[in-house]
């Protein structure tokens, strides 16, 4: 069950991977950052994922990555 942190930690351990980042992701600081970033997305007009915002312009959806790349290259 990947929704259970204990199961995720067990899977990481079984693969010889560190669990510190998983544990850190459950901290209050990370939760607060998530809430702040979520509010910034709402304020920017983001309405789906994946979304990218460049200088106020929203690029939404996997099929818009080429437009995003052109915008980034333009500067």
Secondary structure, DSSP 8 states (H G I E B T S, - for coil): -TTSHHHHHHHHHHTT---HHHHHTTSHHHHHHHHHHHHHHHHHT--SSSEEEETTEEEESGGGHHHHHHHHHH-
